[in-house]
Amino acid sequence: MSLNNAIYEVFSEEVVNSEIGSYISYGIRDKTGEYSISDITSDYTKILKIVRLLNEYKVSKIHLVDVIYDFLE
């Protein structure tokens, strides 16, 4: 799949947690930047796999959260 046709992309952010400190976490957002889900995982390989599958199957934003939860279980 061409990246030009991608719906979703990975973004990173530093998350600060009072119990465990700070860490880099990855989230997913749509290419328009209008919709995003933060702090999904700190595993870059895993988030890339999720995004590739989301783009390959053109998953609707309506189902995005459910698909992410299912994938991470």
PDB file of N, CA, C and O in Angstrom:
ATOM      1  N   MET A   1       0.847  -1.179   0.000  1.00  0.00           N
ATOM      2  CA  MET A   1       0.000   0.000   0.000  1.00  0.00           C
ATOM      3  C   MET A   1       0.883   1.229   0.000  1.00  0.00           C
ATOM      4  O   MET A   1       1.857   1.306   0.749  1.00  0.00           O
ATOM      5  N   SER A   2       0.545   2.177  -0.830  1.00  0.00           N
ATOM      6  CA  SER A   2       1.274   3.430  -0.908  1.00  0.00           C
ATOM      7  C   SER A   2       1.001   4.287   0.320  1.00  0.00           C
ATOM      8  O   SER A   2      -0.131   4.349   0.801  1.00  0.00           O
ATOM      9  N   LEU A   3       2.029   4.940   0.821  1.00  0.00           N
ATOM     10  CA  LEU A   3       1.832   5.821   1.968  1.00  0.00           C
ATOM     11  C   LEU A   3       0.970   7.016   1.617  1.00  0.00           C
ATOM     12  O   LEU A   3       0.365   7.620   2.503  1.00  0.00           O
ATOM     13  N   ASN A   4       0.899   7.374   0.323  1.00  0.00           N
ATOM     14  CA  ASN A   4       0.056   8.495  -0.087  1.00  0.00           C
ATOM     15  C   ASN A   4      -1.414   8.199   0.135  1.00  0.00           C
ATOM     16  O   ASN A   4      -2.209   9.124   0.307  1.00  0.00           O
ATOM     17  N   ASN A   5      -1.792   6.933   0.135  1.00  0.00           N
ATOM     18  CA  ASN A   5      -3.181   6.531   0.336  1.00  0.00           C
ATOM     19  C   ASN A   5      -3.483   6.212   1.796  1.00  0.00           C
ATOM     20  O   ASN A   5      -4.599   5.811   2.128  1.00  0.00           O
ATOM     21  N   ALA A   6      -2.509   6.386   2.652  1.00  0.00           N
ATOM     22  CA  ALA A   6      -2.679   6.042   4.062  1.00  0.00           C
ATOM     23  C   ALA A   6      -3.714   6.961   4.711  1.00  0.00           C
ATOM     24  O   ALA A   6      -3.795   8.154   4.419  1.00  0.00           O
ATOM     25  N   ILE A   7      -4.487   6.369   5.587  1.00  0.00           N
ATOM     26  CA  ILE A   7      -5.487   7.098   6.350  1.00  0.00           C
ATOM     27  C   ILE A   7      -4.905   7.503   7.700  1.00  0.00           C
ATOM     28  O   ILE A   7      -5.167   8.596   8.202  1.00  0.00           O
ATOM     29  N   TYR A   8      -4.109   6.603   8.279  1.00  0.00           N
ATOM     30  CA  TYR A   8      -3.588   6.786   9.628  1.00  0.00           C
ATOM     31  C   TYR A   8      -2.070   6.856   9.625  1.00  0.00           C
ATOM     32  O   TYR A   8      -1.408   6.356   8.715  1.00  0.00           O
ATOM     33  N   GLU A   9      -1.527   7.493  10.673  1.00  0.00           N
ATOM     34  CA  GLU A   9      -0.084   7.580  10.853  1.00  0.00           C
ATOM     35  C   GLU A   9       0.245   7.496  12.336  1.00  0.00           C
ATOM     36  O   GLU A   9      -0.612   7.714  13.192  1.00  0.00           O
ATOM     37  N   VAL A  10       1.493   7.179  12.619  1.00  0.00           N
ATOM     38  CA  VAL A  10       1.985   7.072  13.992  1.00  0.00           C
ATOM     39  C   VAL A  10       2.487   8.443  14.439  1.00  0.00           C
ATOM     40  O   VAL A  10       3.059   9.193  13.648  1.00  0.00           O
ATOM     41  N   PHE A  11       2.268   8.759  15.708  1.00  0.00           N
ATOM     42  CA  PHE A  11       2.917   9.925  16.295  1.00  0.00           C
ATOM     43  C   PHE A  11       3.468   9.536  17.656  1.00  0.00           C
ATOM     44  O   PHE A  11       2.976   8.607  18.297  1.00  0.00           O
ATOM     45  N   SER A  12       4.485  10.249  18.085  1.00  0.00           N
ATOM     46  CA  SER A  12       5.092   9.956  19.388  1.00  0.00           C
ATOM     47  C   SER A  12       4.906  11.147  20.311  1.00  0.00           C
ATOM     48  O   SER A  12       4.713  12.283  19.877  1.00  0.00           O
ATOM     49  N   GLU A  13       4.971  10.846  21.593  1.00  0.00           N
ATOM     50  CA  GLU A  13       4.848  11.899  22.599  1.00  0.00           C
ATOM     51  C   GLU A  13       5.526  11.436  23.883  1.00  0.00           C
ATOM     52  O   GLU A  13       5.632  10.238  24.148  1.00  0.00           O
ATOM     53  N   GLU A  14       5.973  12.384  24.659  1.00  0.00           N
ATOM     54  CA  GLU A  14       6.519  12.056  25.972  1.00  0.00           C
ATOM     55  C   GLU A  14       5.380  12.123  26.967  1.00  0.00           C
ATOM     56  O   GLU A  14       4.679  13.132  27.059  1.00  0.00           O
ATOM     57  N   VAL A  15       5.198  11.048  27.710  1.00  0.00           N
ATOM     58  CA  VAL A  15       4.128  10.953  28.699  1.00  0.00           C
ATOM     59  C   VAL A  15       4.778  10.966  30.074  1.00  0.00           C
ATOM     60  O   VAL A  15       5.775  10.284  30.311  1.00  0.00           O
ATOM     61  N   VAL A  16       4.201  11.750  30.976  1.00  0.00           N
ATOM     62  CA  VAL A  16       4.712  11.810  32.340  1.00  0.00           C
ATOM     63  C   VAL A  16       3.671  11.196  33.261  1.00  0.00           C
ATOM     64  O   VAL A  16       2.521  11.633  33.307  1.00  0.00           O
ATOM     65  N   ASN A  17       4.095  10.175  33.990  1.00  0.00           N
ATOM     66  CA  ASN A  17       3.228   9.471  34.919  1.00  0.00           C
ATOM     67  C   ASN A  17       3.841   9.606  36.304  1.00  0.00           C
ATOM     68  O   ASN A  17       5.024   9.324  36.490  1.00  0.00           O
ATOM     69  N   SER A  18       3.049  10.034  37.271  1.00  0.00           N
ATOM     70  CA  SER A  18       3.584  10.278  38.613  1.00  0.00           C
ATOM     71  C   SER A  18       4.138   9.014  39.275  1.00  0.00           C
ATOM     72  O   SER A  18       4.998   9.103  40.151  1.00  0.00           O
ATOM     73  N   GLU A  19       3.657   7.855  38.870  1.00  0.00           N
ATOM     74  CA  GLU A  19       4.114   6.608  39.490  1.00  0.00           C
ATOM     75  C   GLU A  19       5.338   6.003  38.816  1.00  0.00           C
ATOM     76  O   GLU A  19       6.204   5.445  39.490  1.00  0.00           O
ATOM     77  N   ILE A  20       5.420   6.110  37.484  1.00  0.00           N
ATOM     78  CA  ILE A  20       6.525   5.447  36.782  1.00  0.00           C
ATOM     79  C   ILE A  20       7.483   6.414  36.089  1.00  0.00           C
ATOM     80  O   ILE A  20       8.480   5.979  35.514  1.00  0.00           O
ATOM     81  N   GLY A  21       7.205   7.693  36.132  1.00  0.00           N
ATOM     82  CA  GLY A  21       8.082   8.671  35.497  1.00  0.00           C
ATOM     83  C   GLY A  21       7.667   8.970  34.067  1.00  0.00           C
ATOM     84  O   GLY A  21       6.510   8.781  33.690  1.00  0.00           O
ATOM     85  N   SER A  22       8.615   9.435  33.282  1.00  0.00           N
ATOM     86  CA  SER A  22       8.300   9.789  31.893  1.00  0.00           C
ATOM     87  C   SER A  22       8.760   8.682  30.943  1.00  0.00           C
ATOM     88  O   SER A  22       9.705   7.946  31.225  1.00  0.00           O
ATOM     89  N   TYR A  23       8.072   8.590  29.830  1.00  0.00           N
ATOM     90  CA  TYR A  23       8.407   7.597  28.810  1.00  0.00           C
ATOM     91  C   TYR A  23       7.881   8.073  27.463  1.00  0.00           C
ATOM     92  O   TYR A  23       7.003   8.934  27.400  1.00  0.00           O
ATOM     93  N   ILE A  24       8.417   7.515  26.397  1.00  0.00           N
ATOM     94  CA  ILE A  24       7.949   7.817  25.052  1.00  0.00           C
ATOM     95  C   ILE A  24       6.845   6.823  24.716  1.00  0.00           C
ATOM     96  O   ILE A  24       7.010   5.612  24.865  1.00  0.00           O
ATOM     97  N   SER A  25       5.732   7.351  24.265  1.00  0.00           N
ATOM     98  CA  SER A  25       4.600   6.517  23.888  1.00  0.00           C
ATOM     99  C   SER A  25       4.179   6.878  22.470  1.00  0.00           C
ATOM    100  O   SER A  25       4.459   7.973  21.981  1.00  0.00           O
ATOM    101  N   TYR A  26       3.506   5.942  21.825  1.00  0.00           N
ATOM    102  CA  TYR A  26       3.066   6.147  20.447  1.00  0.00           C
ATOM    103  C   TYR A  26       1.550   6.096  20.382  1.00  0.00           C
ATOM    104  O   TYR A  26       0.892   5.347  21.104  1.00  0.00           O
ATOM    105  N   GLY A  27       1.024   6.923  19.491  1.00  0.00           N
ATOM    106  CA  GLY A  27      -0.402   6.963  19.254  1.00  0.00           C
ATOM    107  C   GLY A  27      -0.669   6.917  17.765  1.00  0.00           C
ATOM    108  O   GLY A  27       0.250   6.837  16.950  1.00  0.00           O
ATOM    109  N   ILE A  28      -1.939   6.967  17.431  1.00  0.00           N
ATOM    110  CA  ILE A  28      -2.365   6.921  16.036  1.00  0.00           C
ATOM    111  C   ILE A  28      -3.261   8.124  15.783  1.00  0.00           C
ATOM    112  O   ILE A  28      -4.116   8.465  16.600  1.00  0.00           O
ATOM    113  N   ARG A  29      -3.048   8.760  14.634  1.00  0.00           N
ATOM    114  CA  ARG A  29      -3.935   9.850  14.226  1.00  0.00           C
ATOM    115  C   ARG A  29      -4.249   9.714  12.745  1.00  0.00           C
ATOM    116  O   ARG A  29      -3.516   9.079  11.988  1.00  0.00           O
ATOM    117  N   ASP A  30      -5.358  10.326  12.356  1.00  0.00           N
ATOM    118  CA  ASP A  30      -5.656  10.319  10.934  1.00  0.00           C
ATOM    119  C   ASP A  30      -4.787  11.381  10.256  1.00  0.00           C
ATOM    120  O   ASP A  30      -4.272  12.285  10.913  1.00  0.00           O
ATOM    121  N   LYS A  31      -4.633  11.262   8.952  1.00  0.00           N
ATOM    122  CA  LYS A  31      -3.736  12.136   8.209  1.00  0.00           C
ATOM    123  C   LYS A  31      -4.176  13.593   8.246  1.00  0.00           C
ATOM    124  O   LYS A  31      -3.355  14.483   8.025  1.00  0.00           O
ATOM    125  N   THR A  32      -5.452  13.860   8.519  1.00  0.00           N
ATOM    126  CA  THR A  32      -5.922  15.247   8.588  1.00  0.00           C
ATOM    127  C   THR A  32      -5.568  15.886   9.923  1.00  0.00           C
ATOM    128  O   THR A  32      -5.579  17.110  10.050  1.00  0.00           O
ATOM    129  N   GLY A  33      -5.252  15.057  10.926  1.00  0.00           N
ATOM    130  CA  GLY A  33      -4.941  15.562  12.245  1.00  0.00           C
ATOM    131  C   GLY A  33      -6.166  15.878  13.088  1.00  0.00           C
ATOM    132  O   GLY A  33      -6.048  16.414  14.190  1.00  0.00           O
ATOM    133  N   GLU A  34      -7.340  15.545  12.572  1.00  0.00           N
ATOM    134  CA  GLU A  34      -8.584  15.841  13.276  1.00  0.00           C
ATOM    135  C   GLU A  34      -8.912  14.812  14.355  1.00  0.00           C
ATOM    136  O   GLU A  34      -9.648  15.113  15.294  1.00  0.00           O
ATOM    137  N   TYR A  35      -8.373  13.603  14.227  1.00  0.00           N
ATOM    138  CA  TYR A  35      -8.729  12.516  15.132  1.00  0.00           C
ATOM    139  C   TYR A  35      -7.460  11.802  15.560  1.00  0.00           C
ATOM    140  O   TYR A  35      -6.643  11.424  14.720  1.00  0.00           O
ATOM    141  N   SER A  36      -7.292  11.616  16.858  1.00  0.00           N
ATOM    142  CA  SER A  36      -6.107  10.904  17.328  1.00  0.00           C
ATOM    143  C   SER A  36      -6.407  10.143  18.611  1.00  0.00           C
ATOM    144  O   SER A  36      -7.318  10.481  19.367  1.00  0.00           O
ATOM    145  N   ILE A  37      -5.606   9.102  18.829  1.00  0.00           N
ATOM    146  CA  ILE A  37      -5.659   8.327  20.059  1.00  0.00           C
ATOM    147  C   ILE A  37      -4.234   8.286  20.590  1.00  0.00           C
ATOM    148  O   ILE A  37      -3.331   7.782  19.923  1.00  0.00           O
ATOM    149  N   SER A  38      -4.034   8.814  21.786  1.00  0.00           N
ATOM    150  CA  SER A  38      -2.706   8.920  22.382  1.00  0.00           C
ATOM    151  C   SER A  38      -2.388   7.731  23.275  1.00  0.00           C
ATOM    152  O   SER A  38      -3.277   6.997  23.707  1.00  0.00           O
ATOM    153  N   ASP A  39      -1.104   7.559  23.541  1.00  0.00           N
ATOM    154  CA  ASP A  39      -0.595   6.629  24.548  1.00  0.00           C
ATOM    155  C   ASP A  39      -1.146   5.208  24.391  1.00  0.00           C
ATOM    156  O   ASP A  39      -1.661   4.619  25.341  1.00  0.00           O
ATOM    157  N   ILE A  40      -1.026   4.677  23.184  1.00  0.00           N
ATOM    158  CA  ILE A  40      -1.494   3.322  22.913  1.00  0.00           C
ATOM    159  C   ILE A  40      -0.466   2.301  23.385  1.00  0.00           C
ATOM    160  O   ILE A  40      -0.813   1.321  24.043  1.00  0.00           O
ATOM    161  N   THR A  41       0.801   2.534  23.046  1.00  0.00           N
ATOM    162  CA  THR A  41       1.860   1.601  23.403  1.00  0.00           C
ATOM    163  C   THR A  41       3.211   2.307  23.366  1.00  0.00           C
ATOM    164  O   THR A  41       3.366   3.333  22.703  1.00  0.00           O
ATOM    165  N   SER A  42       4.170   1.760  24.070  1.00  0.00           N
ATOM    166  CA  SER A  42       5.538   2.267  23.972  1.00  0.00           C
ATOM    167  C   SER A  42       6.374   1.405  23.022  1.00  0.00           C
ATOM    168  O   SER A  42       7.570   1.638  22.851  1.00  0.00           O
ATOM    169  N   ASP A  43       5.739   0.421  22.414  1.00  0.00           N
ATOM    170  CA  ASP A  43       6.394  -0.508  21.493  1.00  0.00           C
ATOM    171  C   ASP A  43       6.205  -0.012  20.054  1.00  0.00           C
ATOM    172  O   ASP A  43       5.126  -0.147  19.478  1.00  0.00           O
ATOM    173  N   TYR A  44       7.272   0.562  19.485  1.00  0.00           N
ATOM    174  CA  TYR A  44       7.190   1.141  18.143  1.00  0.00           C
ATOM    175  C   TYR A  44       6.858   0.092  17.082  1.00  0.00           C
ATOM    176  O   TYR A  44       6.085   0.365  16.164  1.00  0.00           O
ATOM    177  N   THR A  45       7.425  -1.083  17.197  1.00  0.00           N
ATOM    178  CA  THR A  45       7.161  -2.150  16.228  1.00  0.00           C
ATOM    179  C   THR A  45       5.689  -2.526  16.227  1.00  0.00           C
ATOM    180  O   THR A  45       5.098  -2.739  15.169  1.00  0.00           O
ATOM    181  N   LYS A  46       5.098  -2.607  17.410  1.00  0.00           N
ATOM    182  CA  LYS A  46       3.688  -2.967  17.532  1.00  0.00           C
ATOM    183  C   LYS A  46       2.786  -1.890  16.924  1.00  0.00           C
ATOM    184  O   LYS A  46       1.824  -2.216  16.228  1.00  0.00           O
ATOM    185  N   ILE A  47       3.082  -0.616  17.177  1.00  0.00           N
ATOM    186  CA  ILE A  47       2.228   0.458  16.657  1.00  0.00           C
ATOM    187  C   ILE A  47       2.329   0.526  15.133  1.00  0.00           C
ATOM    188  O   ILE A  47       1.340   0.812  14.457  1.00  0.00           O
ATOM    189  N   LEU A  48       3.515   0.266  14.593  1.00  0.00           N
ATOM    190  CA  LEU A  48       3.653   0.249  13.134  1.00  0.00           C
ATOM    191  C   LEU A  48       2.802  -0.852  12.517  1.00  0.00           C
ATOM    192  O   LEU A  48       2.167  -0.648  11.483  1.00  0.00           O
ATOM    193  N   LYS A  49       2.791  -2.010  13.147  1.00  0.00           N
ATOM    194  CA  LYS A  49       1.993  -3.124  12.648  1.00  0.00           C
ATOM    195  C   LYS A  49       0.501  -2.769  12.668  1.00  0.00           C
ATOM    196  O   LYS A  49      -0.227  -3.053  11.716  1.00  0.00           O
ATOM    197  N   ILE A  50       0.060  -2.145  13.763  1.00  0.00           N
ATOM    198  CA  ILE A  50      -1.349  -1.743  13.861  1.00  0.00           C
ATOM    199  C   ILE A  50      -1.697  -0.760  12.752  1.00  0.00           C
ATOM    200  O   ILE A  50      -2.715  -0.921  12.079  1.00  0.00           O
ATOM    201  N   VAL A  51      -0.863   0.256  12.556  1.00  0.00           N
ATOM    202  CA  VAL A  51      -1.151   1.283  11.550  1.00  0.00           C
ATOM    203  C   VAL A  51      -1.155   0.691  10.145  1.00  0.00           C
ATOM    204  O   VAL A  51      -1.996   1.050   9.321  1.00  0.00           O
ATOM    205  N   ARG A  52      -0.228  -0.206   9.871  1.00  0.00           N
ATOM    206  CA  ARG A  52      -0.214  -0.851   8.543  1.00  0.00           C
ATOM    207  C   ARG A  52      -1.512  -1.620   8.289  1.00  0.00           C
ATOM    208  O   ARG A  52      -2.076  -1.559   7.197  1.00  0.00           O
ATOM    209  N   LEU A  53      -1.974  -2.337   9.299  1.00  0.00           N
ATOM    210  CA  LEU A  53      -3.222  -3.082   9.135  1.00  0.00           C
ATOM    211  C   LEU A  53      -4.432  -2.149   8.999  1.00  0.00           C
ATOM    212  O   LEU A  53      -5.316  -2.385   8.175  1.00  0.00           O
ATOM    213  N   LEU A  54      -4.463  -1.099   9.807  1.00  0.00           N
ATOM    214  CA  LEU A  54      -5.561  -0.134   9.707  1.00  0.00           C
ATOM    215  C   LEU A  54      -5.635   0.477   8.315  1.00  0.00           C
ATOM    216  O   LEU A  54      -6.718   0.631   7.750  1.00  0.00           O
ATOM    217  N   ASN A  55      -4.479   0.822   7.769  1.00  0.00           N
ATOM    218  CA  ASN A  55      -4.452   1.413   6.427  1.00  0.00           C
ATOM    219  C   ASN A  55      -4.759   0.396   5.339  1.00  0.00           C
ATOM    220  O   ASN A  55      -5.449   0.705   4.368  1.00  0.00           O
ATOM    221  N   GLU A  56      -4.246  -0.812   5.505  1.00  0.00           N
ATOM    222  CA  GLU A  56      -4.489  -1.861   4.503  1.00  0.00           C
ATOM    223  C   GLU A  56      -5.975  -2.161   4.373  1.00  0.00           C
ATOM    224  O   GLU A  56      -6.483  -2.332   3.264  1.00  0.00           O
ATOM    225  N   TYR A  57      -6.668  -2.227   5.498  1.00  0.00           N
ATOM    226  CA  TYR A  57      -8.087  -2.569   5.489  1.00  0.00           C
ATOM    227  C   TYR A  57      -9.001  -1.356   5.533  1.00  0.00           C
ATOM    228  O   TYR A  57     -10.222  -1.487   5.616  1.00  0.00           O
ATOM    229  N   LYS A  58      -8.390  -0.159   5.475  1.00  0.00           N
ATOM    230  CA  LYS A  58      -9.151   1.093   5.439  1.00  0.00           C
ATOM    231  C   LYS A  58     -10.220   1.148   6.537  1.00  0.00           C
ATOM    232  O   LYS A  58     -11.395   1.406   6.277  1.00  0.00           O
ATOM    233  N   VAL A  59      -9.776   0.898   7.755  1.00  0.00           N
ATOM    234  CA  VAL A  59     -10.674   0.863   8.906  1.00  0.00           C
ATOM    235  C   VAL A  59     -11.248   2.254   9.156  1.00  0.00           C
ATOM    236  O   VAL A  59     -10.514   3.241   9.200  1.00  0.00           O
ATOM    237  N   SER A  60     -12.547   2.320   9.316  1.00  0.00           N
ATOM    238  CA  SER A  60     -13.236   3.574   9.602  1.00  0.00           C
ATOM    239  C   SER A  60     -12.893   4.067  11.004  1.00  0.00           C
ATOM    240  O   SER A  60     -12.623   3.272  11.905  1.00  0.00           O
ATOM    241  N   LYS A  61     -12.907   5.383  11.177  1.00  0.00           N
ATOM    242  CA  LYS A  61     -12.652   5.977  12.495  1.00  0.00           C
ATOM    243  C   LYS A  61     -13.671   5.499  13.526  1.00  0.00           C
ATOM    244  O   LYS A  61     -13.382   5.467  14.722  1.00  0.00           O
ATOM    245  N   ILE A  62     -14.833   5.138  13.071  1.00  0.00           N
ATOM    246  CA  ILE A  62     -15.891   4.646  13.962  1.00  0.00           C
ATOM    247  C   ILE A  62     -15.443   3.373  14.684  1.00  0.00           C
ATOM    248  O   ILE A  62     -15.803   3.149  15.840  1.00  0.00           O
ATOM    249  N   HIS A  63     -14.663   2.550  14.003  1.00  0.00           N
ATOM    250  CA  HIS A  63     -14.238   1.257  14.546  1.00  0.00           C
ATOM    251  C   HIS A  63     -12.808   1.274  15.085  1.00  0.00           C
ATOM    252  O   HIS A  63     -12.323   0.259  15.585  1.00  0.00           O
ATOM    253  N   LEU A  64     -12.143   2.398  14.988  1.00  0.00           N
ATOM    254  CA  LEU A  64     -10.723   2.474  15.307  1.00  0.00           C
ATOM    255  C   LEU A  64     -10.404   2.031  16.734  1.00  0.00           C
ATOM    256  O   LEU A  64      -9.509   1.209  16.931  1.00  0.00           O
ATOM    257  N   VAL A  65     -11.096   2.544  17.705  1.00  0.00           N
ATOM    258  CA  VAL A  65     -10.812   2.198  19.106  1.00  0.00           C
ATOM    259  C   VAL A  65     -11.018   0.709  19.357  1.00  0.00           C
ATOM    260  O   VAL A  65     -10.201   0.077  20.025  1.00  0.00           O
ATOM    261  N   ASP A  66     -12.099   0.144  18.831  1.00  0.00           N
ATOM    262  CA  ASP A  66     -12.356  -1.286  19.020  1.00  0.00           C
ATOM    263  C   ASP A  66     -11.256  -2.143  18.400  1.00  0.00           C
ATOM    264  O   ASP A  66     -10.818  -3.125  18.999  1.00  0.00           O
ATOM    265  N   VAL A  67     -10.817  -1.776  17.216  1.00  0.00           N
ATOM    266  CA  VAL A  67      -9.765  -2.541  16.537  1.00  0.00           C
ATOM    267  C   VAL A  67      -8.460  -2.468  17.330  1.00  0.00           C
ATOM    268  O   VAL A  67      -7.766  -3.474  17.472  1.00  0.00           O
ATOM    269  N   ILE A  68      -8.126  -1.295  17.843  1.00  0.00           N
ATOM    270  CA  ILE A  68      -6.901  -1.140  18.628  1.00  0.00           C
ATOM    271  C   ILE A  68      -6.963  -1.982  19.898  1.00  0.00           C
ATOM    272  O   ILE A  68      -6.005  -2.683  20.225  1.00  0.00           O
ATOM    273  N   TYR A  69      -8.083  -1.916  20.613  1.00  0.00           N
ATOM    274  CA  TYR A  69      -8.239  -2.742  21.831  1.00  0.00           C
ATOM    275  C   TYR A  69      -8.099  -4.225  21.510  1.00  0.00           C
ATOM    276  O   TYR A  69      -7.403  -4.950  22.220  1.00  0.00           O
ATOM    277  N   ASP A  70      -8.750  -4.677  20.454  1.00  0.00           N
ATOM    278  CA  ASP A  70      -8.669  -6.085  20.065  1.00  0.00           C
ATOM    279  C   ASP A  70      -7.244  -6.481  19.722  1.00  0.00           C
ATOM    280  O   ASP A  70      -6.792  -7.559  20.109  1.00  0.00           O
ATOM    281  N   PHE A  71      -6.538  -5.635  19.011  1.00  0.00           N
ATOM    282  CA  PHE A  71      -5.172  -5.940  18.593  1.00  0.00           C
ATOM    283  C   PHE A  71      -4.244  -6.049  19.803  1.00  0.00           C
ATOM    284  O   PHE A  71      -3.361  -6.907  19.833  1.00  0.00           O
ATOM    285  N   LEU A  72      -4.437  -5.196  20.785  1.00  0.00           N
ATOM    286  CA  LEU A  72      -3.545  -5.163  21.940  1.00  0.00           C
ATOM    287  C   LEU A  72      -3.819  -6.281  22.940  1.00  0.00           C
ATOM    288  O   LEU A  72      -2.962  -6.592  23.768  1.00  0.00           O
ATOM    289  N   GLU A  73      -4.984  -6.878  22.875  1.00  0.00           N
ATOM    290  CA  GLU A  73      -5.304  -7.981  23.812  1.00  0.00           C
ATOM    291  C   GLU A  73      -4.572  -9.176  23.434  1.00  0.00           C
ATOM    292  O   GLU A  73      -4.700 -10.210  24.089  1.00  0.00           O
TER     293      GLU A  73
END
